[in-house]
Amino acid sequence: MEGNVILLILVLFPMVLAAAAYVLGSRTKMEGVVIAIGTGIAEFVLMLYAALVLGTGDLYVPGVCGMGLHFTLEGFRCVYGLVAAFMWMMTLLFSKEYMAHEEHTDRYYLFQLMTLGATMGVFLSSDLFTTFICFEIMSFTSYVWVAQEETKGALRAAETYLAVAVLGGMVMLMGLFMLYEMLGTLEMSSLLTAAAGCENKTGLYIAGICTLVGFGAKAGAFPLHIWLPKAHPVAPAPASALLSGILTKSGIFGILVVSCNIFLYDKPWGMLLLVLGLFTMFGGAMLAVFSVDLKRTLACSSMSQIGFILVGIGMQCILGEENGLAIRGTLLHMLNHSLIKLVLFMIAGVVVMNIHKLNLNDIQGYGRKKPFLKFTFLAGVLGIAGIPLFNGYISKTLLHESIVEGTEMLAELGNSSAAGFLKFSEWVFLISGGMTLAYMTKLYIAIFVEENKSLVLQREYDEKKPYIGVLGMIAIGVSAVILPLLGVLPHLITDRIADMGHGFMHFAGEAHIVSYFSLQNLKGGLISIAIGVILYLLIRRFLMENQEGSHVYRDCWPEWFDVENMIYRPVLLKILPFLSGTVCRVLDSAVDSVVLLLKKTVYKERKIPHELEEGSVFTYGLGEILDFGRCVKRRVQKKPVPAYEVSYKHKLAMQREKIIETNTIIRRSLSFGLLLFYVGLVFTLMYLIWKTLFL
């Protein structure tokens, strides 16, 4: 083992303590909680020390699966290592109260800490082989989060989540095999040089698409997003925060590695990611608009925000060396989305653990008399909607300006069709941002402004105290304070964080200071806000109805437009098995027909059976002739048939067996003699070599 051991500790420490949390938690619930929270805090402190004191580091662990494990630490990894450790610490603090009345908490904390170690391994990995190993561990351990409740819906969602993870992992592994074959390395620091010297560009695109499928499945990119709207509503709220905020970013991490190394400045690859990003961004926002389930809306929102990030990665490739805005916007939106969803899902957890409902018509008015939840949730709403002075505005402004810059650059180069497509992409970006404001406003007004249609239920909501414990308030409050802090002080804090991603994404230019609150940059945000206001008014007009003087949200979730039930399950469970079975039956019948044809022609049965009891065809035929001759001789001489007579067929068969046995003995003796000769020859050669060298 060579390098800084603290990197291995960051990966293995939570996994080791996971076993202790499980064992102690199976005895008394509180002991497991204490171990888990202590581990989360210690992991954050270790990561903080590694980021602030060490800054850089490298570690190689040989002998693991033949290729070893390779970890490293630099700017980007410091940022996301800290984000992951911080989010785990906060969700573990919140879990103490959320899981207090749940069953199987020992199992929950076991897999929480196991997934923490695996996720840290992904973000600290220095080669794609290490990334893959930690990525697959993370996928299998986080599966238990989705299945935690063990209800029918939870188990079905967990089945979908695992199927996407396994199939995506298999396709990714195939892509890694191809990359290693073509480039001769999976080390991230060597991929850029190796890819530049590779002449098989078609093979690189095929391998890149395979890795994109694997990483995109975890990121929740279209059309592999199917697990997101189903896993989040059934998973515990702290786990949902991590699924949305961190595990999706592990998929983005892999896409960044491939895009910023193998396809750096590659415009066709950038266009592919841009198109996927637009579908993911717009599709997720549209589904969120129609949803009336709190956690499912937040899940679809996560899908949409992943689309924004994919647009940023695509623009990095399209803009070439002038991709500074896209690089900074991509990293910052990853960071902002993680922190925002941490706050929103924990507040959703407060709602669930108090009233055990998620439908907006049931939880309507729950937060009207809860100022702490009202203001912290508002911080998340304003952040994710891209409102100025909140963190989401900074990253969305950078991403929007990168699209504008790309449009102008392509227009100057005379590529009007590509410039037109980017102009179209800009409007999809702005409309998707407007839909984000619309569906988040819908959630906020439903939970914190409107009254419930049942006055009795509203009175219960208003009078219920306490609704959250001290640790829960700390976890939500500290996380929420960061959101406006990053938005109000962009040059002091946010820009410095963005600088840390330059090396990882190979930014060779100079970062220019952006006037975030200038009229030019405010223009895009204000257009999205205007679109959001209009869309929210349309929601109240067409997606709500008045029942007995109360506003009721209509469930317009398009059940028919379920990609899993419409395409994936029929293809994988019905169409594909049917086609495979049909092909196999045809091949089986063809083989039987060939065998029957050969049996009737070439291998037609003869009088002498193919398998004789003794002897061979020759001894059998000769014996038949001799026995017939003896029978004729006896009849001519008119001699009686003896009571016992051995046939010539048997005599010749026995003689044949003796000959075979004798030959075998001779061969064995010869072989034994040759073996002895060989041994003697070896010792003779050894003696001659020794004599030549030492005498």
FENJOTA-V740948 format. One line per field, one symbol per residue. ss: DSSP state (@ for helix, = for strand, . for the rest). phi: phi as a letter, one per 40 degrees, with the letter a starting at -180 (. if undefined). burial: # if it has 24 or more other C-alpha atoms within 12 Angstrom, else .. Layout:
BEGIN
ss = ???
phi = ???
burial = ???
END
This chain:
BEGIN
ss = .==.@@@@@@@@@@@@@@@@@@@@@@@.@@@@@@@@@@@@@@@@@@@@@@@@@@..=====.......=====.@@@@@@@@@@@@@@@@@@@@@@@@......@@@@@@@@@@@@@@@@@@@@=.=@@@@@@@@@@@@@@@@@@@@....@@@@@@@@@@@@@@@@@@@@@@@@@@@@@@@@...=@@@@@@@@@....@@@@@@@@@@@@@@@@@@@........@@@@@@@..@@@@@@@@@@@@@@@@@@@@@@@@@@....@@@@@@@@@@@@@@@@@@@@@@@@..=@@@@@@@@@@@@@@@@@@@@@@@@@@@@@.@@@@@@@@@@@@@@@@@@@@@@@@@@@@@@@@...=@@@@.......@@@@@@@@@@@@@@......@@@@@@@@@@@@@@@@@@@@@@...@@@@@@@@@@@@@@@@@@@@@@@@@@@@@@@@@......@@@@@@@@@......@@@@@@@@@@@@@@@@@@@.@@@@@@@@@@...................@@@@@@@@@@@@@@@@@@@@@@@@.====..====.........@@@@@@@@@@@@@@@@@@@@@@@@@@@@@@@@@@@@@@................@@@@@@@@@@@@@@@@@@@@@..........@@@@@@@@@@@@@@@@@@@@@@@@@@@@@@@@@@@@@@@@@@@@@@@.
phi = .bhcccccccccdccccccccccccccbdcccccccccccccccccccccccccgbaaabbcgcfgbgbbbabadccccccccccccccccccccdcccdbccfcccdcdcccccdcccccccccbbcccdcdcccddccccdcdccdcgccccccccccdcccccccccccccccdcccccbgabcccbcccccccccccccccccccccccccccccgcccbcccccbcccccddcccccdccbccccccdcccdcccbcbcgccdcccccccccccccccccccccccbbdccccccccdccccdcccccccdcccgccbdcccccccccdcccdcccdccccccccccccbfbbcdcccdgcccbbcccccccccccccccgcdgbcccccccccccccccccccccccgccccccccccccccdccccccdcccccdcccccbbcccccccccccccccacbaccccccccccccccccccccbcccbcccccdccccccfcccbcccbccbcccccdccccccccccccccccccbbbacbfgbcbcccbccdccbdcccbccdccbbccccccccccccccccccccccccccbcbccbccccbccagbcccccccdccccccccdccccfcccccbaccccccccccccccccccccccccccccccccccccccccccccccccbb
burial = ....#####################...##.#############.###.##...#######......#################################...##############################################....#.#########################.##.#####.##.##........##.####################################################################################################################################################...#############.####################################.##.......##.###.#############################....#..##....##...##.##############.#...##.######.####...#..#.##...##.##########.##..##..##......####.........#..................................................##..##..#........................###.##..........................................
END
